[in-house]
Structures are given as structure tokens and as C-alpha cells.
Amino acid sequence: MTAALWVALIAGLSAAVRDGTATYVYQTKTIDVPIDHFTYTGEATFKLRYLINDTYAPGGADLPASPILFYAGNEGDIELFAQNTGFMWELAPKLKATLLFVEHRFYGHSLPFGNASYDSPKNLGYLTSEQALADFALVLRTLNPPNGTTRARPVIAFGGSYGGMLAAWIRIKYPHLVAGAIAASAPVRQFAGVTDCGIFNQILTSVYQVAYTADCADNIRRSWTTLQNYSTSADGLRLLNEKFKFCTNLTKGTDVTETLFDYLTDVYGNLAMINYPYPSSFLAPVPAYPVREFCGRLAQNYTGVELLDHLQSALSIYYNYDGKAACLNINSSYDGTGISDRGWDFQACTEMVMPICADGVHDMFPPQQWNMQTYADKCFKKYGVHPRPANALLNYGGEFLDASITNIVFSNGLLDPWSGGGVLRSSNENVKIVLIPEGAHHLDLRASNPADPASVTRARAVHVQNIQKWLTEYRKQRKVY
């Protein structure tokens, strides 16, 4: 890329983002897509946002052979994922590829009904994975059409977590548009009847047990009762508010057993997901191996007020590592990172019903059984909808990956609690499995780092090997007959 082009990109519609020490430059564009892809009786559209960088792709006659590396946006602002998927940016110049990051409807700036998008279940009803995949397909077909006698440029889909699920599913549903998919940390089997509801919390607990000392998980297990006991009196609540410096004071016991417990459960899961071997700011600014840092402050057997003191200190690793938080906000559904709980909460009440339970024995959480009826009742109370827990399996499969499914790599870090719902084995030789023993949540999609464990480096090499194989096969069939 010439210096003049670089300046033009910066001065124009481009944006620069950073992943570690790398700077990523892209243009921000929009495309009109239908609010409802599956009806012929309505023609309303909205503007879907995407990011594109084609400075690595060749021009002229060589362009049709140049691949498109496409990121299937998940539950957040697409710029967040562009910032944290450095593996694609490192591949693009080597493959002479165009980079394309497409935002998921109802997230970031891609709001079908503008500020009213979340106002009613009627509007939210268009927030589904099927509609999102159709958005992606339309973008790919529009930006990458065949010319009548020659196939379109080869597209390789990437995604992590829910985005990884979408990357796999778009290869399954639209194989004529996507030549292959790297599905990282994609829990496509985290559904009832396929994966036991207790697996997630059992893996999560094991991460805390091995991070520093088994006392860490034991302290967390004891903390629930300690917190609940202090919440039963005015003096106890006052002490909790003083210790934890909540942005909004707890005023009753249910503030602890519901709001605080939910917050802590999310934090423990998030810390495990971003337990990277170097400092990062994906979900929150944290140090390298944040679970180890967290557990270093709960490394002995604590009880009572002493346990509360050490728990508060450990939590600061997550919510105030950079020292910028004036108080602990346990009520926010939007944390400023670009990920919002609002949309995903609705999806979890419709098609993304992923059962998670705890028994307090094989895990470090208060016993909580999974009850579909109770869950459905809560969803109906919040949104006026009833979940359809079998929809994802009905639409995409998950229990079985038969011979008709090809060109997908499922990678999972075994330190990631979501790996329990991932694809860890397959008898289909065209579906590749990559296991990363030292890996957290989609670590393999992040930019390379000197601190990366060898298993992550090997995983990326396997990804490249498969991508090159898919591209070779695609180019052999480039002509349309």
C-alpha cells in the first residue's frame, strides 16, 4: 500500500483500530437489506453496516482468484470484533485477500427500527440467526457476484463464539457463497438433549481450581452463603455496600441473591473466557492470565468479613484493573465495550436456549436446576414470547455432522467453559477438529503474540493449511458449467 493511499484511507471513510501493537485500517459502509428476508408482502429495509479493507487484494485479472476473508458479526458492535480478530489481518496480506466484517442486525449501528428497535417484541421478532445469516448472504452476493461464466471470488468465513456458530451455519446453509469456515469456540451443541447443562460450570470451576490454588474455587463456593447471610439484616447490607462500593446501594436481600449473584456469575465466566496469556481489553481491561491474578487474592481459606475483603479485591481485577471505576456497577446491561446484553437476552429467550445448571458439588456455584418451564415463564414475562429450544438444532443440526457438511474447522480452547458445548470430535473427515489445551475463548482468532502457548500457534497453522486446501479446491472449479 502506497503512502498516498494510506493517507487517503485515513482521511476518507476509514477508521483505525488496534489489537496489541497492530493498527487496522478499514472503510465503513452500509448496505440496504430487508427487515424480513422471508416474506414477499413487505419491502421495508434498513442499513446494515460493514467494514472492508481491500488494499491487500490484487487488481485486474488476478482479482477473481483473490479470497475474501469474511467475519460473521456476533452480538456486539462490529468494530469490537475487527479489533480483536488479528489472525484475519495477519492472513490477508499473505493470501492477497479482502477483509470484510459484517455487523449483526440489532447490534452496533445496524438497528432495523432505529432507536425503537428494542421497544417491542414485534420489532425484536426480526432478531434471529436466520435473518442475520440471510443478511450476510445478501452482502456476500452483492459485493461478490459471479459474472455468469466464472464463479465469484472464494469466501472464507470466520467467527468466534456466537460468531463462530454463524460462520459454521453460513457454510452449512449457503455453501455456494462460502467455501469454508473457521468456527472458533462455537458452542453449536450447547442445547438441551445434546450437552448436559452442568458441563459449562464444571469446566469453569476447573479453570479456577488450577489457576492458582484449589482454595480459590472453595472460597467462591463459600462466598454465596456468606453474601446471603449478610444480606438478611440492615447492618449486613450496610457492610456489603461499604465493602464493595456499589454504584447503587443494595437495599434488600434479593438485591444480593438475584442481581449480585447474577453479576458475579457473569464475571467468573467472563474472566475465564478472556484468560489470555497477555493483557487485553476485549470484555474489560485485564492483566495477563486474569483468572490467576483473581485467584491470587483468594489463595487461602477465608471466611466471614475477611472473605468479603478478599473477594472485593479479587473482583477489582475485572471491573477496575485500570483504576478508572469510581464504583462497582452490577446493574448495567451495557459495559461500554460494544457488547450489549439486551439483544442476546432476547435471542436466549427465543432460539438460543442454552441450558446451564449447577449443583454446588461438582462446581463452585449455588445449586440451580434447569427448568424449561420456569425459564419460559420468565421469557414470556419479559418479552411476551415463548422459547423454541429445538429451533437451532432443527435449522442447523448440531447433534450430527454428516457427510453433506464439509469444509468447517471447529476449534476449542479447553480452558474455555463454552468448549463443553463445542464440537470436540467428528467422524466426518471433511469437518476438522482443533483442540487447544491452553486456550481460552477463541484465542486462536486473536493476533499472534510472543506469549501465545505453542498449541495456539499450531492451531493457527492448521487453520491456514485448511484454508489453502479449500482455496485450491475452489479455484479448480472456478468455471461455471
Steps between C-alpha positions, in 0.01 A plus 500: 500500500643836399540789741251703296235228520559465873441873550191489278351216700560674830355826371196336339244256635759290673562422864800364685481250782762324704556142611815495708758698303338463156295772334207395284352727236165449332218682329159514664207448264134405511270298280120492487363161607140385557367510853338165419675278244228237511192687385387640165232721652726763652787695350633699797879518521765631737868584473734221604854608583815328382873566510722428203869513414598399147849651494662156511303362205647517150328684219416413145486144372646359824214626718255209440750258654548720808308380806270696727555444871157559649423540871146407602413770751356395832327664796673837504646790310685361197800725568561309824545179303714668236726614784529156654535270200861569411548155344295613200706819465821298505366261235370763257834619354629143478192385308456830311150510643225752560390533862127530568335534842119507488296619797218290645157661482378667824859549622743788466360749247293250301162572656203408278263738679750758618459600863173305512668169413477372857166659587276202438502123441345576161818680395731256676333211321730570205806430718579141404802311376310408183440866414862584585634221276276625221646849553851358469405302191356808332811703578725229358290457186485878445869570556620178339276401206591237240532633146289236331777267389742530790428439866527782751817549701550234769372600844636363826279567802639563847328543832551459872241390757151579361683636197667162470160335501391736222818432300430126512131546429551726198728235350226242566208714377671691218786278375482661155605831658759381753783261412593416859470616860723537805258465792688586819350429843162438338261327745276355230416209730416700814135404470259279693528133419850537357719640780446458873403829665766460770801478267552876465532564875710189556758614246484854636566376852797292386657814346492670841621189680815470292571872452674552834370277776189293568421743784387751237203293386426399859488866606263581215281205599484629861445861398140449386382402847712773661351767274149371555543495879616861507207605283242395760549806724529875462847495659610222268379685193677813617823304538468353150441844352806636679723208404409476132424868431200427280387780272145438624468384860347161568179551699362148539611140498370435149743763371772258608348164408384620160687804366836451674502123456425540129777759467755279675404200289554705185835634623635153578400381153638810328834475679539142384410592143759781486765307692757590237879476558543876457311816608184564299188717497249288306229490768683712756858621551673210675857378560654190349338181630233695693358187667843437655512862619148470637574177683825640636281715725294200614791265553427404860201371690297810596169544682272782616609860454849392398349303210302807392813716507697259283207444264464875445871530433488212253200647317689822439720303258196492271309823562780739596836373384569833328394694813234699315188362671368717782257230612386147421206499259316168515187622321627608159399297194749692289861517609643740243696231313250478217322190631144546624302243695167626370501336160659177612254471790217504247673246278552278805125520557417389147740274308829510695381309805822361646427319828750558781457357850704451818502255792748668737698175529665449163512875451547816711151644456178494702288200403268598218306249297405561141123526461375575151154606616637746754736638238218532245279679751772759568547555128129551445484744790789706358426487128164338441665212313544132567835333426537246223789299644520257206523764227879521468535123476209485256645771277869415508554159655754463778444149624636358176747631244434264209691469176302779333671752732848594378781752536455607862766516769367500855765622746459502876721609786468249781524780760187652350178405684311513169714217365264253666237592241747508214577240236785304656492195274366406161500191280452722194842537338390830344434654840826569679543523876769712666544481877708759684582373852629839624244708310227729630204630296594520126861586585602361161317781317691770683824652372814297556690590815839389640316372807278264300525136606630261236159335462350829377777547245441144378125563477553800275729294280225240463254777410733626227553151366126441469433842349764442234346159424151651463629778276684253277189286463283805431731638233501165318123538463508867414324464167121469502379210284 
